[in-house]
């Protein structure tokens, strides 16, 4: 019987099977069965076949209790280490804040007609413009401008600090409280905890902003009516730039390999590049209304995806199955139905753009020549192709869970062999290694 069980669990070959059984894949890996938190050896245990894995790579940066250590601010700047060292990113964040406070408090004492603080564009959105309603106090508006790049750069540093703060100071203690011990599991739990918090916050914020726009709830014709939409509400502009900063920070971590790369590294880089293409291009050509809709359709399902992964790490199988069913429904609706609605609108409703805006006149915020339809269509289509590939993997996970009662109680091959695992483990009387994680 045991031999039949082992035979049934023998890894399959093929690209899809390799992805499904790859513990380091960002989507399927966290859904693999995890080490039982309270596992004890028993004579009746039938261990799952363990795929040999290479020795764990040496950490890219020295760390103490999971926190990367600084080698000095200047060296951290030269090596981009500040992106993952919270103490260095915090110092970089505080420098403009202190300088701005000094400027607004001390400079007027020296210069009665002091100019505005040159550090303000890092902290606050810039380029106000007269409101179309004529009420600049109660209905202020902003346009895009070069100082947005300064705001973007500062908030890349902000997200670097926030990411490490949440993963190390919040999620790591939670994971340890629930019994996770291995460094790889603690890191991945922190990543998913940060993702859940980020996407939940921005998903709700995106919905709040959409509720103030004529596009609520996904009325795509208003993406094009009255174009160009260059006079942005302040909340929309801040939301857009902070989202762009988040994805830039994520891409920096990937491209500079500041963390150990996953096996699906190229897939993640492609996703981040397509996302930034959508973000940057839509902001440049004044299509922030459709950008807000795309953002929201991505962030809400990603919240539930991260929550499902966290529950799998914690071995909360019954709760996870319920959340996974909710997640699958939400993903289908937001990432596919609404995405296809927007794609169809680009194809069909593009002609709703006023005739006066169908020119290439960047100085007037107008960019909509006929071929721009396809420039907008293609990145959304590419994003949908990535989503469909991931949807296929998600459906395979759902099928396996429904038919094979997967996410069971056997240990899966961990993403890496932790250094402590290389050491000899305590043995039970039967001579088997005691599971400690």
C-alpha positions in Angstrom: 0.0 0.0 0.0 2.8 2.4 0.9 4.6 1.6 -2.3 1.4 2.4 -4.3 1.1 5.7 -2.4 4.7 6.6 -3.2 4.1 5.7 -6.8 1.1 7.9 -7.0 3.0 10.8 -5.6 6.0 10.5 -7.9 6.6 13.9 -9.6 5.3 14.2 -13.1 7.3 15.6 -16.0 6.4 18.5 -18.3 6.5 22.2 -18.1 3.1 22.7 -16.4 3.9 19.9 -13.9 7.3 21.4 -13.1 5.6 24.7 -12.4 2.9 23.1 -10.3 5.5 21.3 -8.1 8.0 24.1 -8.0 8.0 25.4 -4.4 9.7 28.7 -5.5 7.0 29.6 -8.0 5.3 32.8 -6.7 1.8 31.5 -7.5 1.8 27.7 -7.2 4.6 27.3 -4.6 2.7 28.6 -1.6 -0.2 26.2 -2.4 1.9 23.2 -2.0 1.4 21.1 1.2 3.4 22.7 4.0 5.2 21.1 6.9 2.8 20.3 9.7 3.4 22.8 12.5 2.9 20.1 15.2 4.3 17.1 13.2 5.5 14.2 15.2 7.0 11.0 13.8 5.0 7.9 14.1 5.5 4.3 12.9 2.6 4.9 10.6 4.1 7.9 8.8 4.5 7.4 5.1 6.9 10.2 4.1 6.3 11.9 0.8 9.1 11.5 -1.8 11.6 14.3 -1.4 13.0 15.8 -4.5 16.7 16.6 -4.0 17.4 20.3 -3.8 20.7 22.1 -4.2 22.3 23.5 -1.0 20.8 26.8 0.1 22.6 29.7 -1.4 24.5 32.0 0.8 22.3 35.0 1.8 22.9 38.1 -0.3 23.2 40.3 2.7 24.2 39.6 6.3 21.2 39.8 8.6 20.3 39.7 12.2 17.1 38.1 13.2 15.9 38.4 9.6 16.8 42.1 9.4 19.5 43.0 6.8 22.3 44.9 8.5 23.7 48.2 7.2 27.3 48.7 6.1 27.0 52.4 6.4 24.6 54.8 4.6 27.1 55.7 1.8 28.0 52.1 1.0 24.3 51.1 1.2 23.6 53.8 -1.4 26.4 52.7 -3.7 25.2 49.0 -3.6 21.5 49.7 -3.6 21.4 47.9 -0.2 19.3 50.6 1.2 16.3 49.1 -0.6 16.3 46.1 1.8 18.0 47.7 4.9 15.2 49.4 6.8 17.6 51.6 8.9 19.2 53.1 5.7 15.9 53.7 4.0 14.6 55.4 7.1 17.6 57.7 7.2 16.9 58.6 3.6 13.3 59.3 4.3 14.0 61.5 7.3 16.6 63.8 5.5 14.0 65.6 3.3 11.5 65.8 6.2 14.0 67.5 8.5 15.2 69.8 5.7 11.6 70.7 4.8 10.8 71.5 8.4 13.9 73.6 8.8 13.0 75.5 5.6 9.4 76.4 6.6 10.3 77.2 10.3 13.7 78.9 10.1 14.1 80.3 6.6 11.2 82.9 7.0 13.2 84.3 10.0 16.1 85.0 7.7 14.3 85.8 4.5 10.9 87.5 4.9 10.0 86.6 1.3 11.3 83.1 1.3 10.5 80.9 -1.7 8.5 77.7 -1.2 10.4 74.8 0.2 12.4 73.0 -2.5 11.8 69.7 -0.5 8.0 69.9 -0.6 7.7 68.1 -4.0 9.2 65.0 -2.4 6.5 64.9 0.3 3.5 66.4 -1.4 2.0 66.3 -4.9 2.9 69.2 -7.2 1.5 71.2 -10.2 -1.9 72.5 -9.1 -4.1 73.8 -11.8 -7.3 75.9 -11.9 -10.4 73.8 -11.1 -12.9 73.3 -14.0 -15.6 74.1 -11.5 -13.9 77.4 -10.5 -13.7 76.3 -6.8 -10.0 75.8 -6.2 -10.7 75.4 -2.4 -13.4 72.7 -2.3 -12.6 71.1 -5.7 -8.8 71.4 -6.3 -7.2 69.8 -9.3 -3.7 68.9 -10.4 -2.0 68.2 -13.6 1.1 66.0 -14.3 4.6 67.6 -14.4 8.3 66.9 -14.0 8.2 67.3 -10.2 6.1 64.1 -10.1 9.4 62.3 -10.7 10.8 63.7 -7.5 7.7 62.6 -5.6 8.0 59.1 -7.3 11.7 58.8 -6.3 11.0 59.7 -2.6 8.1 57.2 -2.4 10.2 54.4 -3.8 12.3 54.9 -0.7 9.1 55.0 1.4 7.9 51.7 0.0 11.3 50.1 0.7 11.1 51.1 4.3 7.4 50.1 4.7 8.0 46.7 3.0 10.8 45.8 5.4 8.9 47.2 8.4 5.8 45.0 7.7 7.7 41.9 6.7 10.2 41.9 9.6 8.5 43.8 12.4 4.9 42.6 11.9 4.6 39.5 9.8 7.7 37.7 11.2 6.5 37.7 14.8 3.1 36.6 13.7 4.6 33.7 11.8 6.8 32.7 14.7 3.8 32.9 17.1 2.0 30.3 14.9 4.9 28.0 14.9 6.8 28.7 11.7 10.6 28.4 12.2 12.4 27.9 9.0 13.9 31.1 7.5 12.5 30.4 4.1 9.0 30.1 5.4 9.4 33.2 7.6 10.5 35.2 4.6 7.7 34.0 2.3 5.1 34.5 5.0 6.4 38.1 5.4 6.2 38.7 1.7 2.6 37.5 1.5 1.6 39.4 4.6 3.0 42.6 3.1 1.3 41.9 -0.2 -2.1 41.3 1.5 -1.9 44.5 3.5 -0.7 46.6 0.5 -3.3 45.2 -2.0 -6.2 45.4 0.6 -5.4 49.1 1.3 -5.0 50.1 -2.3 -7.9 48.0 -3.5 -10.2 49.8 -1.1 -8.6 53.2 -1.9 -9.0 52.6 -5.6 -12.7 51.8 -5.1 -13.1 55.0 -3.0 -11.6 57.0 -5.8 -13.6 55.3 -8.5 -16.8 56.2 -6.5 -15.9 59.9 -7.0 -15.5 59.4 -10.8 -18.1 59.0 -13.6 -16.6 55.5 -14.3 -18.2 54.0 -11.2 -18.9 50.9 -11.3 -16.9 50.0 -14.4 -18.8 52.2 -16.9 -16.1 52.1 -19.5 -17.6 54.6 -21.9 -16.5 57.3 -19.5 -12.9 56.4 -20.1 -13.2 58.2 -23.4 -16.0 60.7 -23.0 -14.7 64.3 -22.4 -11.1 63.2 -23.0 -8.4 64.4 -22.1 -8.8 64.0 -18.4 -5.7 65.9 -17.5 -7.2 67.8 -14.4 -6.9 65.2 -11.7 -8.4 65.2 -8.3 -5.6 65.4 -5.7 -6.5 62.0 -4.2 -6.3 60.3 -7.7 -2.9 61.8 -8.4 -1.4 60.8 -5.1 -2.9 57.3 -5.5 -1.5 56.9 -9.0 2.0 58.1 -8.2 2.2 55.9 -5.0 1.1 52.9 -7.0 3.8 53.7 -9.6 6.4 54.0 -6.8 5.4 50.6 -5.4 5.9 48.8 -8.7 9.2 50.6 -9.4 10.4 49.5 -6.0 9.4 45.9 -6.7 11.1 46.0 -10.0 14.3 47.4 -8.5 14.4 44.5 -6.0 14.1 42.1 -8.9 16.4 43.6 -11.4 19.2 44.2 -8.9 18.6 40.8 -7.4 18.6 42.3 -3.9 16.8 39.2 -2.8 17.4 35.6 -3.8 15.7 35.3 -7.3 12.8 32.8 -7.7 12.8 30.3 -10.5 9.9 32.3 -12.1 12.1 35.4 -12.1 11.6 36.2 -15.8 7.8 35.8 -15.5 7.7 38.3 -12.6 10.0 40.8 -14.4 7.7 40.6 -17.5 4.6 41.2 -15.2 6.2 44.2 -13.5 7.4 45.7 -16.8 3.9 45.4 -18.4 2.4 46.9 -15.3 4.8 49.9 -15.4 4.1 50.3 -19.1 0.4 50.6 -18.3 1.0 52.9 -15.4 3.5 55.3 -17.0 1.8 55.4 -20.4 -1.7 55.9 -19.1 -0.5 58.7 -16.8 1.5 60.4 -19.6 -1.4 60.5 -22.1 -4.1 61.4 -19.5 -5.9 58.1 -19.2 -5.9 57.9 -15.5 -9.6 56.9 -15.3 -9.0 53.6 -17.1 -5.7 53.3 -15.1 -7.7 53.5 -11.8 -10.1 50.8 -13.1 -7.2 48.4 -14.1 -5.5 49.0 -10.8 -8.6 48.2 -8.8 -9.3 45.0 -10.9 -5.8 43.8 -10.0 -5.5 44.8 -6.4 -8.7 43.3 -5.0 -8.1 39.7 -6.2 -4.5 39.9 -5.2 -5.6 40.6 -1.6 -7.5 37.3 -1.5 -4.6 35.5 -3.2 -2.2 36.6 -0.6 -4.6 35.7 2.2 -5.0 32.2 0.8 -1.3 31.7 0.7 -0.9 32.8 4.3 -3.5 30.3 5.4 -1.7 27.6 3.6 1.6 28.4 5.4 -0.3 28.3 8.7 -1.9 24.9 7.8 -5.5 26.3 8.3 -6.9 24.0 5.7 -10.6 24.3 6.2 -10.5 28.1 6.4 -8.2 28.1 3.4 -10.6 26.1 1.3 -13.4 28.6 2.0 -11.1 31.6 1.3 -9.8 29.9 -1.8 -13.3 29.5 -3.2 -14.0 33.2 -2.5 -10.7 34.1 -4.1 -11.4 32.0 -7.2 -14.8 33.8 -7.7 -13.3 37.3 -7.1 -10.3 36.6 -9.4 -12.6 35.4 -12.2 -14.8 38.4 -12.0 -12.1 41.1 -11.6 -9.1 39.8 -13.5 -11.0 38.3 -16.4 -14.6 39.5 -16.8 -13.9 43.2 -15.9 -10.5 43.0 -17.8 -12.3 41.8 -20.9 -14.9 44.6 -20.4 -12.1 47.1 -20.5 -10.4 45.5 -23.5 -13.7 45.6 -25.4 -14.2 49.2 -24.5 -10.7 50.1 -25.9 -11.7 48.4 -29.2 -15.4 49.6 -29.4 -15.6 52.9 -27.3 -12.4 54.5 -28.4 -14.3 56.5 -31.0 -16.2 58.3 -28.2 -13.2 60.5 -27.8 -14.2 64.0 -29.0 -13.1 64.9 -32.5 -11.2 67.9 -31.0 -9.0 65.5 -29.1 -8.0 63.1 -31.9 -4.7 64.8 -32.5 -1.1 64.4 -31.3 -0.6 67.7 -29.4 1.2 66.9 -26.1 1.3 70.5 -25.1 -2.5 70.5 -24.9 -2.6 67.0 -23.2 -4.0 65.4 -26.4 -2.4 62.2 -27.8 -5.2 60.3 -29.4 -4.3 59.5 -33.0 -6.0 56.5 -34.5 -3.1 54.1 -33.8 -3.2 54.9 -30.1 -6.2 52.5 -29.8 -3.8 49.6 -30.3 -1.1 51.1 -28.1 -3.6 51.1 -25.2 -5.1 47.7 -26.2 -1.8 45.8 -26.4 -0.5 46.1 -22.8 -4.0 45.3 -21.4 -4.1 42.3 -23.7 -0.6 41.2 -22.5 -1.7 41.5 -18.9 -4.7 39.4 -19.7 -2.6 36.7 -21.3 -0.5 36.6 -18.1 -3.7 36.4 -16.0 -5.0 33.6 -18.2 -1.9 31.6 -17.7 -2.1 32.1 -13.9 -5.8 31.4 -14.0 -5.1 28.0 -15.6 -2.6 27.2 -12.8 -5.2 28.3 -10.2 -7.9 26.1 -11.8 -5.4 23.2 -11.7 -4.8 23.8 -8.0 -8.6 23.9 -7.4 -9.1 20.7 -9.3 -6.3 18.9 -7.4 -7.8 20.1 -4.1 -11.2 18.9 -5.0 -10.3 15.5 -6.4 -7.2 14.6 -4.4 -7.8 16.4 -1.1 -4.5 18.1 -1.7 -3.0 20.5 0.7 -2.8 17.4 2.9 -0.5 16.6 5.8 2.6 15.5 4.0 5.7 17.7 3.7 6.3 19.3 0.4 9.8 20.0 -0.9 10.7 23.3 0.6 11.8 26.2 -1.5 15.4 26.0 -0.3 17.3 23.8 2.1 17.9 26.1 5.1 21.3 26.1 6.5 20.0 24.6 9.7 18.5 21.7 7.8 22.0 20.8 6.5 22.9 19.9 10.1 21.9 16.6 11.5 18.4 16.5 12.9 17.5 14.7 16.1 16.5 11.1 15.5 13.5 9.2 16.8 13.8 5.7 18.2 12.8 4.4 14.8 15.8 6.1 13.3 13.8 8.7 11.4 14.5 12.4 11.4 12.0 14.2 13.7 10.1 17.0 11.8 10.7 20.2 13.7 8.9 22.7 11.6 
